[in-house]
Amino acid sequence: MSNPLEEEPPGLDAGQANQAIRVYVRAHGTRPWGAKERAELQKLYEVWRAAVRAGFGSAA
C-alpha cells in the first residue's frame, strides 16, 4: 500500500495530513492491521500532530 504523503510535498498543513490519514485508512479497508501498516499509520499521525502543533491548518 502506498503512503499518501509520498505524493505530497513536505510541509503539509493539518487538513492535508488528516486527508492523507483518511485515504490510507480507506485504502486499507477491513483487512487486519499488521505491524508494518500500523507503523505507517503512526507516521501519518505524527505528521498530522506536528502540523497541528505548528498551527498549520485546523485539527480536522
Helices and strands as residue ranges (DSSP letters): G 4-7, H 14-28, H 35-54
